[in-house]
Amino acid sequence: MRRLAQWSFVRRRLVLVAWVGVLVVAVFVGSTTGSNYASGTKLSGTESATAQSLLQQAAPSVSGDTERIVFATKQGQVTQPAIRRAVDATLAKVARLPGVTGVTSPYTAAGAKQLSADGHVAFATVNFSKDANSVSAKAAMNFVKTARAASGHGLQVDVLGDIASSTSPSSSSGTMIGIVGALIVLLFVFGSVLSALLPLLATGLSLFAALSVIDALSNTFTMASFTSQLCILIGLGVGIDYSLFMLTRARAGLRRGLSVEEAVTAAGATAGRAVLFAGLTVCIALCGMFTVGVSVLSGAAVAASIAVLFPMAAALTLLPALIGFLGHRTMTRKQRATLAAGDLHPAEASARWARWADRVHTNRLGLGIAALAVMVALTLPAFSLRLGSADYGTDPTTTTTTTHRAYELLVSGFGPGFSGPLELVAPINSADQRAAISDVVKAAGRTAGVAATTSPQFLPAGVGHPGVAVAEVFPTGSPQDASTSNLITTLRHHVIPNALHGRSATIYVGGQTALADDAAAKLSSKLPMFVGMVVALSFLLLMVVFRSLLIPATAAVMNLLSAGAAFGVITAVFQKGWLDSLVGVSRTGPIAPLVPILMFAVLFGLSMDYEVFLVSRIQEEWLKSRDNARATNLGQAVTGRTITALATIMIVVFAAFTLSTDRTIKMIGLGMATAILVDALIVRTVLVPALMHTLGRRNWYLPSWLDRRLPHLEIEAPSARREEPELAPG
């Protein structure tokens, strides 16, 4: 890393041109290939996925996305001649749109149940030949515009479905607010406009290139629709932090009288190694999502890793080059004046943090228990966390969001279950199987929790495939309610087997609601394995770095506490509705099943960063003095200010994304901001030092036989280690 930093400094013009070239090429490739993000999560091997596959093979015309166009009148009924003419004209135009394979009008016999009892609300179902992921943004916007053209003159028209949902504008204000907030923090940290702009410039250029590459890769990997915002969130946070860490070390070298080249080289040998280790650790944690076996998570792992690697590479190469252009102007005027006066021994440790470290040492038991109590209190709501897909009622209530309004109209006219019906799907090869599904539909209609059913629709056999029967079951609860999940289980394990009476027929429970429920159940079952793997990996890495058993064990527990606090907060806000108005949550619902896995992977890497920054400095002093108390106090006094600055930037960036209109990004933004806040201000400031003081020399115990077998990994080059630090006056 020393040579890379020196090379980047010496050839700074070449490095800058190379990065601009990378950006140009990446943007060209991304704009040429376009992007293809998925709007939902579907897992193979589930009953609902089997039902959908059966429809795709035998009846492609009804196997794609299904949208609902909702019509409502405040006065009069939708059956009035003028209203009916407007609705019929709209449906005729929709039926002629590319990709639409069928429209069921509420005025036909097949759509008789699509007219509300009071006559004020009706809906039409629109079948597409493709799923929502395969419908272009232009086609989706044209569909919604065509469907809603009849709005006005006493008629309200809105659209419900994944295609309609994809047209809702996503807010980009969170990105700008995060950047502005980070700039303000950097100005406070560095006291110089030029220094504050360097991390933003390096991170911005590299992240823009990374996003273009991710857009292109979305055509190869399955990536969720929120992937771009997730990558911006992660890339901004870690990129600015890594650049800040490098710039801080370089400025420290300049203040000690080193030349600009020497300062940059020393920063590469010290902070550069830490940044490389931290970035690779985050990527390793993210790539752990491949073990879950879910394509959307694997795509998110690839995308997020790219969003980390590009800014990390920029911090290691582009930032040294930019420092070379500015030289001593990266310091404040006061620092340059002090250097000119011949003061080459600035205090490394903060006097305030030194006093706090002494207080933690003196009151380690009381402060430790208090900090632990806060962490446990924040974690408690997580024990009631329920994974599932939120329904359209949780969509933003803005004037441009048609899905939320359509959901409210359906609820008022029919009930919440009509926004996400279940499907009974069966292969049909005989008259007996036709009778079997008819009996099952009748039994389902008598089941508690079912509002209504439709008669089976028998579709002719395709080439090489059996015929298929499809019937809809409308729950009394909304798609996100626990009662709907329980109904799916009841239908599969009780209603269908009892109604078949042993007949040779196979009937699946499918539909978008069942797909989402199955995905949540499968991901929930994989979450403990994933968490265990990540915790084990963190233990092994830290054991190799710090040559200790207790330090990695306590770090693993601390990581779990930070993640638990984050999960507790998002459960309290998004699921229970506590203080939900503060982050713009319009309606509570379950936690998206991808969120805990995504968050835990990223938080593991970021928590490792702070653990390494703090404990590596403590270890360095321990190896010199063998005094655990002094090493812990000094390590906290030296790193406290840096860790706080790094954490503040991440908190500002992550918290800004709670302004997003995407519910998943809101969750991740709030959860990540909470986790970083408690990790930096409670875990690393109180819990870890208090525990290290309590354990004493046992912190550094490692059996000799294990020490001989473990590889040696040093975060900083031996030649780059600091001299004895001095505390600031006072």
Secondary structure as UniProt FT lines:
FT   HELIX           2..10
FT   HELIX           12..33
FT   TURN            44..45
FT   HELIX           47..58
FT   HELIX           60..62
FT   STRAND          66..73
FT   TURN            78..79
FT   HELIX           81..95
FT   TURN            98..99
FT   STRAND          100..104
FT   TURN            106..107
FT   TURN            110..111
FT   HELIX           112..114
FT   TURN            117..118
FT   STRAND          121..128
FT   HELIX           132..134
FT   HELIX           137..147
FT   HELIX           148..150
FT   TURN            153..154
FT   STRAND          155..160
FT   HELIX           162..165
FT   TURN            166..167
FT   HELIX           173..190
FT   HELIX           193..217
FT   TURN            218..220
FT   TURN            225..226
FT   HELIX           227..255
FT   TURN            256..257
FT   HELIX           260..267
FT   HELIX           268..272
FT   HELIX           273..287
FT   HELIX           288..292
FT   HELIX           295..316
FT   HELIX           318..326
FT   HELIX           327..330
FT   HELIX           333..340
FT   TURN            341..342
FT   HELIX           351..362
FT   HELIX           364..379
FT   HELIX           380..384
FT   HELIX           392..394
FT   TURN            399..400
FT   HELIX           402..413
FT   HELIX           416..419
FT   STRAND          422..428
FT   HELIX           431..445
FT   TURN            448..449
FT   STRAND          450..453
FT   STRAND          457..459
FT   TURN            463..464
FT   STRAND          467..475
FT   TURN            479..480
FT   HELIX           482..490
FT   HELIX           491..495
FT   HELIX           496..500
FT   TURN            501..502
FT   STRAND          508..510
FT   HELIX           512..546
FT   HELIX           550..570
FT   HELIX           571..575
FT   TURN            578..579
FT   HELIX           580..583
FT   HELIX           594..625
FT   HELIX           628..656
FT   HELIX           657..659
FT   HELIX           663..678
FT   HELIX           679..687
FT   HELIX           688..695
FT   HELIX           696..700
FT   HELIX           704..709
FT   HELIX           718..720
//
